[in-house]
Amino acid sequence: MTVIQKQAESDNPVAHLTPEDIEAIGSELERIRQEILDSRGESDAAYIRKVIDVQRKLELGSRAVLLFSLFPPAWFVGTAGLSLAKILENMEIGHNVMHGQWDWMRDPKIHSRTWEWDNASPSEQWKHAHNEVHHTYTNVVGKDNDLGYGIMRVDEDQRWSPFFLFQPMWNFINACFFEYGIAAYDLQLGRNLQKKHRSNPEFRARAKQVLRKIGRQAKKDYLIHPLLSGPSALHTLSANFTANLVRNLWTHSVIMCGHFPEGVATFEKKSIEGETKDEWYIRQMLGSANIDGSKLMHLMTGNLSFQIEHHLYPDLPSNRYAEISVQVKALFDKYDLPYVTGSLPKQVYSAWHKIVRLSLPNDFMGMTNKTPAPVAMPKRTQTAEAAA
C-alpha cells in the first residue's frame, strides 16, 4: 500500500520516517486516545451541560432584548448576543454533540442520535457527509467534499480552467451563506441535479427534507420572532439576518483555517488504497492546521482551533483537545513533522492567499511555483515484516 502525497519529494514531510516510525506514531496516538477515554467523567459532563445552559440563556436573553430592537442600543446588544449564541450552538455544541463526543454520558438530550441543530442541513445528512465521508477521506481530492466544496481548485495538480478565476468570489459568497452551502454539498447537489440523477427517489426525499428544515429555520428567524417584536419587527428581522451572517462568516473562517492554509497537505484518491490505521493517523496530522489563541477563542471555534487534534480524535470531548494538543505537539516535534498553526489573522490570510493563488494557472507570475510529484509513504520490506 502507498499513501501518496502531492508535493515535491524534496519537501515530503514523511520522507525521513521509517515504517517502524509510522507504527510507533500510531501506537502513541492510540495510547493518548485510551488515556482520555479512561479519564472521561463528571467534570467533562458538567462542562457540556454548562455550555448548553449558557448558550440557551444567551439566546433567550438576546431575543428578549430584540423585542425592543427599534432602539439602536437594544439592536446592537441583541444582535451581538444572538450572534454569539448561534456560534456556540453550531460550533461547540451541535458540531461536537453530533460527532458523538458526549454519547458516553447516555443522556438522550445530549446525544448524536437525537440532536438537531440550528442549521440548514438536517443533522442526519450532515452526520453522513461530515462524520462518515469527510473524516474518512480527509483532504483526499475527489473524495472529501469539504475540500473546496466541489467548486474550488485546492491543489496545483488539479487541472486549471478559466472557471477557477472566480473561485475567490465563490468562496466569499459561500462564506456569507455557509449553512446553505453545507446543505448543498451534503446533498451532492451539483451531481444530483444532472438529468440522469434528478429523478432519483432518494435524492428527491433528501432534498425535500432539506427544504423543510430551511423552511422551519426561516419561519423561526424571519417570521415568528419578528412578529413577536411588534413595532420592532423589521429591526428584529434585520438582527436575525445579521446574526446568521456573522455565524456563517465565523464558521467558514474557522473551517478554512483548519483545512486550507499553506502547508496543509492534500492527497490522491489512490493514496487510501489499503491504508492502515497508522497511516490514516499520519494523513490527519498532515492534512489539518490549528489556530493559536485564548480559551475564549477556542470555545467560540468549538475547539476546532485544535483541528489537528479533532481530526485525530473526532469523537473525544472537545474540552480535552487543549490537553491532548500538548502531547500531540510533542509527537510532531519528536518525529520532525510540520505542526501547522498560527494566529487567526495569519491562518485566515494564508487560506485566502491559497484560494487566490490556485485560482490562477500554475506558475502565473510566480504565484504557483511548486511542481508536485507523488511520494510514497515508507513501507516495511518483506524481510522486515517477517522479522517482526
C-alpha positions in Angstrom: 0.0 0.0 0.0 1.2 3.5 -0.6 0.0 6.8 0.8 0.8 9.3 -1.9 1.0 13.0 -1.0 1.0 15.6 -3.7 4.1 17.6 -3.3 7.7 17.6 -4.3 9.8 14.8 -3.0 12.3 17.2 -1.6 9.5 18.7 0.5 7.9 15.4 1.6 7.5 15.7 5.4 7.5 12.0 5.9 10.4 11.0 3.7 12.6 10.7 6.8 10.2 8.3 8.6 10.7 4.6 8.6 7.8 2.2 8.6 8.6 1.5 12.3 8.3 5.2 13.0 4.9 5.3 11.5 3.8 2.4 13.6 5.2 4.0 16.7 3.4 7.2 16.0 0.1 5.3 15.6 0.7 3.4 18.8 1.5 6.6 20.7 -1.7 8.3 19.4 -3.7 5.2 20.4 -2.2 5.5 23.9 -3.3 9.1 24.1 -6.8 8.2 22.9 -7.2 5.5 25.5 -5.9 7.8 28.3 -8.7 10.3 27.5 -11.3 7.5 27.2 -10.3 6.2 30.6 -10.4 9.6 32.3 -13.7 10.9 31.0 -16.0 11.8 33.9 -18.3 14.2 35.7 -16.1 17.2 35.0 -16.5 16.7 31.3 -20.3 16.1 31.6 -20.5 19.3 33.7 -18.7 21.2 31.0 -21.0 20.4 28.1 -24.1 20.9 30.3 -22.8 24.3 31.4 -22.1 25.4 27.8 -25.6 24.4 26.7 -27.1 26.2 29.7 -25.1 29.4 28.9 -25.9 29.2 25.2 -29.7 28.9 25.8 -29.8 31.7 28.4 -27.7 33.9 26.0 -30.1 33.2 23.1 -33.2 33.7 25.2 -31.8 36.9 26.7 -30.8 38.3 23.3 -34.2 37.6 21.8 -35.8 39.3 24.7 -33.7 42.4 24.2 -34.5 42.3 20.4 -38.2 42.8 21.4 -37.1 46.4 21.8 -34.7 46.5 18.8 -36.5 49.6 17.5 -34.0 51.3 19.7 -30.4 51.1 18.4 -28.7 50.1 21.6 -31.1 47.2 22.0 -30.5 46.2 18.4 -26.7 46.1 18.8 -26.8 44.3 22.1 -29.4 41.8 21.0 -27.7 41.1 17.6 -24.3 40.6 19.2 -25.7 38.3 21.8 -27.7 36.3 19.3 -24.6 36.0 17.0 -22.6 34.6 19.9 -25.4 32.2 20.8 -25.7 30.9 17.3 -22.0 30.4 17.0 -21.9 28.5 20.3 -24.8 26.3 19.3 -23.3 25.4 15.9 -19.6 25.1 16.9 -19.1 23.9 20.5 -22.4 22.2 20.9 -24.1 21.0 17.7 -20.9 20.0 15.8 -19.4 18.2 18.7 -22.6 16.5 20.0 -23.3 15.2 16.5 -19.8 13.7 16.4 -20.8 11.5 19.4 -18.4 13.2 21.7 -20.9 13.1 24.6 -22.7 9.8 23.8 -20.9 8.1 26.6 -23.0 10.2 29.1 -26.1 8.3 27.9 -28.1 11.5 28.2 -30.8 11.3 25.5 -31.0 15.1 25.4 -27.2 15.4 24.6 -26.8 12.6 22.1 -25.7 12.3 18.5 -28.8 10.4 17.5 -31.3 12.9 18.9 -29.6 16.3 18.5 -31.0 18.7 15.8 -29.0 21.9 15.3 -29.8 25.5 14.3 -28.6 25.0 10.7 -30.0 24.5 7.2 -28.5 21.0 6.9 -30.6 18.2 8.7 -28.4 16.5 11.3 -28.7 13.1 9.7 -27.5 14.3 6.3 -24.7 16.3 7.9 -23.5 13.4 10.0 -23.2 11.2 6.9 -21.4 13.8 4.8 -19.2 15.1 7.6 -18.6 12.2 10.1 -18.6 9.3 7.6 -17.2 10.9 4.4 -15.1 13.9 5.4 -13.4 12.3 8.4 -12.7 9.1 6.5 -11.3 10.8 3.4 -9.8 13.9 4.9 -8.1 16.1 2.2 -8.4 13.3 -0.4 -9.1 15.3 -3.7 -12.2 14.0 -5.3 -13.4 12.1 -2.2 -13.6 14.8 0.5 -16.4 17.1 -0.3 -15.2 19.6 2.4 -12.1 20.1 0.4 -13.1 23.0 -1.9 -16.8 22.3 -1.6 -16.8 20.9 -5.1 -16.4 24.4 -6.6 -12.8 25.4 -5.9 -9.3 24.3 -7.1 -7.4 23.3 -4.0 -4.2 21.7 -5.3 -1.7 22.5 -8.0 -2.2 19.1 -9.6 -5.9 19.9 -10.3 -6.3 20.9 -14.0 -6.8 24.7 -14.2 -9.7 26.2 -16.2 -11.0 29.8 -16.5 -13.9 28.8 -14.2 -11.4 28.9 -11.3 -10.7 32.6 -11.8 -13.9 33.2 -10.0 -13.2 31.0 -7.0 -12.4 33.9 -4.6 -15.9 35.2 -5.4 -17.5 31.8 -5.0 -15.6 31.4 -1.7 -16.9 34.7 -0.3 -20.5 34.0 -1.3 -20.2 30.6 0.2 -18.9 32.2 3.4 -21.9 34.5 3.7 -24.4 31.7 3.2 -22.3 28.9 4.6 -25.1 26.9 6.2 -26.8 26.6 2.8 -23.5 25.7 1.1 -23.1 22.9 3.7 -26.7 21.7 2.9 -26.0 21.8 -0.8 -22.9 19.7 -0.8 -24.3 17.3 1.8 -26.9 16.7 -0.9 -24.2 16.5 -3.6 -26.4 19.0 -5.3 -24.1 19.5 -8.4 -24.0 15.8 -9.3 -27.6 15.1 -8.4 -29.1 18.0 -10.4 -27.7 16.3 -13.5 -30.6 15.0 -15.6 -29.8 11.3 -15.0 -29.9 11.8 -11.2 -32.7 14.3 -10.9 -35.4 11.7 -10.6 -33.6 9.6 -8.1 -36.2 9.0 -5.3 -33.6 9.0 -2.5 -32.2 12.4 -3.7 -35.7 13.9 -4.0 -36.6 12.7 -0.5 -33.4 14.2 1.0 -33.9 17.4 -0.9 -37.4 17.8 0.5 -36.0 17.2 4.0 -33.5 20.0 3.5 -36.2 22.4 2.2 -38.4 21.6 5.1 -35.5 22.3 7.5 -34.7 25.6 5.7 -38.4 26.5 5.9 -38.5 25.9 9.7 -35.4 27.9 10.2 -36.6 30.8 8.1 -40.0 30.8 9.8 -38.4 31.0 13.2 -35.9 33.7 12.4 -37.7 35.8 9.8 -41.4 35.4 10.7 -42.2 34.3 14.3 -39.6 36.3 16.2 -40.0 39.5 14.2 -43.8 39.3 14.6 -43.4 38.8 18.4 -41.4 42.1 18.4 -44.4 44.1 17.3 -43.3 47.6 16.3 -39.7 46.4 16.3 -40.5 43.6 13.7 -38.3 44.9 10.9 -35.4 45.6 13.2 -35.6 42.2 14.7 -35.7 40.6 11.3 -32.5 42.5 10.3 -30.9 41.5 13.6 -31.7 37.8 12.9 -30.3 38.1 9.4 -27.2 39.8 10.7 -26.7 37.1 13.4 -27.0 34.4 10.8 -24.5 36.2 8.6 -22.0 36.6 11.4 -22.3 33.0 12.4 -21.8 31.9 8.8 -18.7 34.1 8.2 -17.2 32.9 11.5 -17.9 29.3 10.9 -16.5 29.4 7.4 -13.3 31.2 8.6 -12.7 28.6 11.3 -13.2 25.7 8.8 -11.0 27.4 6.2 -8.2 27.8 8.8 -8.4 24.1 9.7 -8.2 22.8 6.1 -6.8 25.4 3.6 -3.7 27.2 4.9 -0.4 26.9 3.1 1.4 23.9 4.5 -1.6 21.6 4.8 -1.3 18.5 2.6 -3.8 17.1 0.1 -3.8 13.5 -1.1 -4.7 11.5 -4.2 -7.5 9.0 -4.3 -5.2 6.1 -4.7 -3.4 7.1 -1.5 -6.0 5.4 0.6 -6.0 2.0 -1.1 -5.1 -0.4 1.7 -4.4 2.4 4.2 -3.6 1.2 7.7 -4.9 3.0 10.8 -1.3 4.2 11.5 -1.2 5.8 8.0 -4.7 7.2 8.5 -3.3 9.0 11.6 -0.4 10.4 9.6 -2.8 11.7 6.9 -4.9 13.5 9.6 -1.7 15.0 11.1 -0.5 16.4 7.7 -4.0 17.4 6.4 -5.0 19.7 9.2 -4.0 23.0 10.8 -4.5 24.7 14.1 -5.3 28.3 15.3 -3.4 29.8 18.3 -5.5 31.9 20.7 -7.2 32.3 24.1 -9.5 29.9 25.9 -12.5 32.1 24.8 -11.4 31.9 21.2 -11.1 28.1 21.4 -14.6 27.9 22.9 -16.0 30.1 20.1 -14.4 27.9 17.5 -15.9 24.8 19.0 -12.3 23.9 19.9 -11.8 23.4 16.1 -8.9 25.7 16.7 -7.4 22.3 17.6 -8.3 21.0 14.2 -5.3 18.6 14.1 -6.4 17.0 17.4 -10.0 17.0 16.3 -9.1 15.1 13.1 -7.1 12.6 15.0 -9.9 12.1 17.7 -13.2 13.4 16.3 -15.3 11.6 19.0 -13.3 12.6 22.0 -14.7 15.5 24.2 -13.8 18.9 22.7 -12.9 20.3 26.1 -9.9 17.9 26.2 -8.3 19.0 23.0 -6.1 21.6 24.6 -4.7 18.9 27.0 -4.3 16.5 24.1 -2.5 19.1 21.9 0.5 19.2 24.3 1.1 15.5 23.8 0.4 15.6 20.1 2.7 18.6 19.5 5.5 16.7 21.3 4.9 13.8 19.0 5.2 16.1 15.9 8.4 17.5 17.3 9.9 14.1 18.2 9.4 12.9 14.6 10.2 16.2 13.0 6.8 16.6 11.4 5.3 20.1 10.5 2.7 21.2 13.1 0.8 23.8 11.1 -0.5 26.5 13.4 -0.8 30.3 13.7 -2.9 33.2 14.9 -6.4 33.6 13.5 -5.4 36.6 11.2 -2.4 34.6 10.0 -4.4 31.5 9.2 -7.2 33.4 7.5 -4.8 35.3 5.4 -2.9 32.0 4.5 -6.1 30.2 3.5 -7.4 33.1 1.3 -4.0 33.6 -0.2 -4.1 29.9 -1.3 -7.6 30.3 -2.7 -6.5 33.3 -4.8 -3.2 31.7 -5.8 -4.9 28.5 -7.0 -7.5 30.5 -8.9 -4.7 31.3 -11.4 -2.7 28.9 -13.7 0.4 27.2 -12.2 3.4 29.5 -12.3 1.3 32.5 -13.2 3.5 35.5 -12.2 5.4 33.2 -9.9 2.4 32.7 -7.6 2.2 29.0 -8.0 5.7 27.6 -8.4 5.6 24.0 -7.0 5.9 21.0 -9.2 4.0 18.3 -7.4 5.2 14.7 -7.5 3.7 11.7 -5.8 5.7 10.5 -2.9 5.2 7.1 -1.2 4.9 6.5 2.5 7.8 4.4 3.8 6.8 0.7 3.8 8.1 -2.4 5.5 10.1 -4.7 3.3 9.0 -8.4 3.3 12.2 -9.2 5.3 11.3 -6.7 7.9 7.7 -7.9 8.1 8.9 -11.5 8.5 11.3 -10.4 11.3 8.6 -8.6 13.1 
